């Protein structure tokens, strides 16, 4: 049992370290822009890419068997946290890839700009994101997809 918990702790540390390394390289706040795209096309692209990214599921890990109920519950809880993080990262990657395939560039923005852009419900955010995608070209260079 201690051996299994030790392996589980090492896996969590490794997953956290790799996620932290990825976060340092890539800005957390970004938007997509495509020169010459209409607002309606940008709205359709957002809907399509959002639907695609929401369907992404990480592979299931192996089931951990233990006769100890508390250990089984703890293992399930930890696997749930790991799986949630994996799903978030895979969804973000699917969204970036979808927009890249459609010809959009990805541009960084400040935390304050992101708060304004992502405020409100999905319909309001969708409208703001489409306006940003179809609006004037950003002055900063595009990020790596």
C-alpha positions as a Markdown table, in Angstrom:
| # | Residue | x | y | z |
|---|---|---|---|---|
| 1 | Unk | 0.0 | 0.0 | 0.0 |
| 2 | Unk | 2.8 | 2.4 | 0.9 |
| 3 | Unk | 4.5 | 1.5 | -2.3 |
| 4 | Unk | 1.4 | 2.4 | -4.4 |
| 5 | Unk | 1.0 | 5.7 | -2.6 |
| 6 | Unk | 4.6 | 6.5 | -3.2 |
| 7 | Unk | 4.3 | 5.8 | -6.9 |
| 8 | Unk | 1.1 | 7.9 | -7.0 |
| 9 | Unk | 2.9 | 10.8 | -5.2 |
| 10 | Unk | 5.8 | 10.7 | -7.7 |
| 11 | Unk | 3.4 | 10.7 | -10.6 |
| 12 | Unk | 1.6 | 13.7 | -9.2 |
| 13 | Unk | 4.9 | 15.6 | -8.8 |
| 14 | Unk | 6.0 | 14.7 | -12.3 |
| 15 | Unk | 2.6 | 15.9 | -13.8 |
| 16 | Unk | 2.8 | 19.1 | -11.8 |
| 17 | Unk | 6.3 | 19.8 | -12.9 |
| 18 | Unk | 5.6 | 19.2 | -16.6 |
| 19 | Unk | 2.4 | 21.4 | -16.4 |
| 20 | Unk | 4.4 | 24.2 | -14.8 |
| 21 | Unk | 7.1 | 24.0 | -17.5 |
| 22 | Unk | 4.4 | 24.3 | -20.2 |
| 23 | Unk | 2.8 | 27.3 | -18.5 |
| 24 | Unk | 6.1 | 29.2 | -18.4 |
| 25 | Unk | 6.5 | 28.9 | -22.2 |
| 26 | Unk | 3.0 | 29.8 | -23.2 |
| 27 | Unk | 0.9 | 32.8 | -22.1 |
| 28 | Unk | -2.3 | 32.0 | -20.2 |
| 29 | Unk | -4.3 | 34.8 | -21.9 |
| 30 | Unk | -4.6 | 34.8 | -25.7 |
| 31 | Unk | -7.1 | 35.4 | -28.5 |
| 32 | Unk | -7.5 | 34.4 | -32.1 |
| 33 | Unk | -7.5 | 36.7 | -35.2 |
| 34 | Unk | -7.8 | 36.1 | -38.9 |
| 35 | Unk | -7.4 | 38.9 | -41.4 |
| 36 | Unk | -10.4 | 39.4 | -43.7 |
| 37 | Unk | -12.7 | 37.1 | -41.8 |
| 38 | Unk | -16.3 | 38.2 | -41.4 |
| 39 | Unk | -18.0 | 38.4 | -38.0 |
| 40 | Unk | -20.5 | 35.7 | -39.0 |
| 41 | Unk | -17.7 | 33.3 | -40.1 |
| 42 | Unk | -15.8 | 34.0 | -36.9 |
| 43 | Unk | -18.9 | 33.1 | -34.9 |
| 44 | Unk | -19.4 | 29.9 | -36.8 |
| 45 | Unk | -15.7 | 29.0 | -36.4 |
| 46 | Unk | -15.9 | 29.6 | -32.6 |
| 47 | Unk | -19.0 | 27.3 | -32.4 |
| 48 | Unk | -17.3 | 24.6 | -34.4 |
| 49 | Unk | -14.0 | 24.7 | -32.6 |
| 50 | Unk | -15.7 | 24.9 | -29.2 |
| 51 | Unk | -17.8 | 21.8 | -30.0 |
| 52 | Unk | -14.8 | 19.9 | -31.2 |
| 53 | Unk | -12.7 | 20.8 | -28.1 |
| 54 | Unk | -15.5 | 20.0 | -25.7 |
| 55 | Unk | -15.6 | 16.4 | -27.0 |
| 56 | Unk | -12.0 | 15.7 | -26.2 |
| 57 | Unk | -11.5 | 13.1 | -23.5 |
| 58 | Unk | -8.2 | 11.9 | -22.0 |
| 59 | Unk | -7.6 | 8.1 | -22.0 |
| 60 | Unk | -8.7 | 6.3 | -18.9 |
| 61 | Unk | -5.9 | 5.2 | -16.5 |
| 62 | Unk | -5.7 | 1.7 | -15.1 |
| 63 | Unk | -8.1 | 0.9 | -12.3 |
| 64 | Unk | -6.5 | 0.6 | -8.9 |
| 65 | Unk | -7.7 | -2.4 | -6.8 |
| 66 | Unk | -7.4 | -2.3 | -3.1 |
| 67 | Unk | -9.5 | -4.0 | -0.4 |
| 68 | Unk | -9.1 | -0.8 | 1.7 |
| 69 | Unk | -12.1 | 1.4 | 1.0 |
| 70 | Unk | -10.4 | 4.6 | 2.1 |
| 71 | Unk | -7.4 | 3.9 | -0.2 |
| 72 | Unk | -9.7 | 3.2 | -3.1 |
| 73 | Unk | -11.6 | 6.4 | -2.6 |
| 74 | Unk | -8.3 | 8.4 | -2.3 |
| 75 | Unk | -7.0 | 6.8 | -5.5 |
| 76 | Unk | -10.2 | 7.7 | -7.3 |
| 77 | Unk | -10.1 | 11.2 | -6.1 |
| 78 | Unk | -6.4 | 11.7 | -7.2 |
| 79 | Unk | -7.2 | 10.1 | -10.6 |
| 80 | Unk | -10.1 | 12.5 | -11.0 |
| 81 | Unk | -7.9 | 15.5 | -10.4 |
| 82 | Unk | -5.3 | 14.2 | -12.8 |
| 83 | Unk | -7.9 | 13.5 | -15.5 |
| 84 | Unk | -9.5 | 16.9 | -15.1 |
| 85 | Unk | -6.1 | 18.6 | -15.7 |
| 86 | Unk | -5.5 | 16.4 | -18.7 |
| 87 | Unk | -8.9 | 17.2 | -20.1 |
| 88 | Unk | -8.3 | 20.9 | -19.7 |
| 89 | Unk | -4.9 | 20.8 | -21.5 |
| 90 | Unk | -6.2 | 18.6 | -24.2 |
| 91 | Unk | -9.2 | 20.8 | -24.8 |
| 92 | Unk | -7.0 | 23.9 | -25.0 |
| 93 | Unk | -4.7 | 22.1 | -27.5 |
| 94 | Unk | -7.7 | 21.0 | -29.6 |
| 95 | Unk | -9.0 | 24.6 | -29.7 |
| 96 | Unk | -5.6 | 26.0 | -30.7 |
| 97 | Unk | -5.3 | 23.4 | -33.4 |
| 98 | Unk | -8.8 | 23.9 | -34.8 |
| 99 | Unk | -8.2 | 27.7 | -35.1 |
| 100 | Unk | -4.8 | 27.1 | -36.6 |
| 101 | Unk | -6.2 | 24.8 | -39.3 |
| 102 | Unk | -8.8 | 27.5 | -40.1 |
| 103 | Unk | -6.1 | 30.0 | -40.6 |
| 104 | Unk | -6.3 | 32.1 | -37.4 |
| 105 | Unk | -3.3 | 33.5 | -35.6 |
| 106 | Unk | -3.0 | 33.4 | -31.8 |
| 107 | Unk | -2.0 | 36.6 | -30.0 |
| 108 | Unk | -1.2 | 37.2 | -26.4 |
| 109 | Unk | -3.0 | 39.7 | -24.2 |
| 110 | Unk | -2.8 | 41.1 | -20.6 |
| 111 | Unk | -4.7 | 39.7 | -17.7 |
| 112 | Unk | -6.8 | 42.9 | -17.6 |
| 113 | Unk | -7.7 | 42.6 | -21.3 |
| 114 | Unk | -8.7 | 39.0 | -20.7 |
| 115 | Unk | -11.0 | 39.9 | -17.8 |
| 116 | Unk | -12.8 | 42.3 | -20.1 |
| 117 | Unk | -13.0 | 39.9 | -23.0 |
| 118 | Unk | -14.1 | 36.9 | -20.9 |
| 119 | Unk | -16.6 | 38.7 | -18.8 |
| 120 | Unk | -20.3 | 37.8 | -19.0 |
| 121 | Unk | -22.1 | 34.7 | -20.2 |
| 122 | Unk | -21.1 | 32.5 | -23.1 |
| 123 | Unk | -23.3 | 34.5 | -25.6 |
| 124 | Unk | -21.6 | 37.8 | -24.6 |
| 125 | Unk | -18.1 | 36.3 | -24.6 |
| 126 | Unk | -18.8 | 34.7 | -28.0 |
| 127 | Unk | -19.8 | 38.1 | -29.5 |
| 128 | Unk | -16.7 | 39.7 | -28.0 |
| 129 | Unk | -14.4 | 36.9 | -29.2 |
| 130 | Unk | -15.8 | 37.1 | -32.8 |
| 131 | Unk | -15.4 | 40.9 | -32.8 |
| 132 | Unk | -11.8 | 40.5 | -31.7 |
| 133 | Unk | -11.2 | 37.7 | -34.4 |
| 134 | Unk | -12.7 | 39.8 | -37.2 |
| 135 | Unk | -11.4 | 43.2 | -36.0 |
| 136 | Unk | -8.3 | 45.2 | -36.9 |
| 137 | Unk | -5.0 | 43.3 | -37.0 |
| 138 | Unk | -3.2 | 43.1 | -33.7 |
| 139 | Unk | 0.1 | 45.1 | -33.4 |
| 140 | Unk | 2.0 | 42.3 | -31.6 |
| 141 | Unk | 3.5 | 39.3 | -33.4 |
| 142 | Unk | 1.5 | 36.1 | -33.5 |
| 143 | Unk | 2.3 | 33.4 | -30.9 |
| 144 | Unk | 3.4 | 29.9 | -31.9 |
| 145 | Unk | 0.2 | 27.9 | -32.4 |
